[in-house]
Amino acid sequence: MQPTPIYELLFSIALFWLLWSLGRKHKPVGWLLGLYLFLSGIGRFLVEFVRINPRIYFHHTLSNAQVAALASAMVGLVLIGVAQTMSAPWTPRLLED
């Protein structure tokens, strides 16, 4: 039996650190969310291989959580692409009194 919650915790901490450090740089609006969806989907997909869940999709090779994780990763990739082509980098505006 594998300690999958620990694997997910460690991956989430690493993902938080990466997103926090990238969040300080000017990126197009939606890019960071897309990156989160993509990376968290990939991480969840990989963790689900060692988890004991019924594999019911694609000739009993993927679990429900893996299919959802792949969908999350694909939505993230689309969002990154749209954000890069449609948006200008976000710049904070100072509040005027």
Secondary structure as UniProt FT lines:
FT   HELIX           4..22
FT   TURN            23..24
FT   TURN            29..30
FT   HELIX           31..47
FT   TURN            48..50
FT   STRAND          55..57
FT   TURN            58..61
FT   STRAND          62..63
FT   HELIX           64..86
//
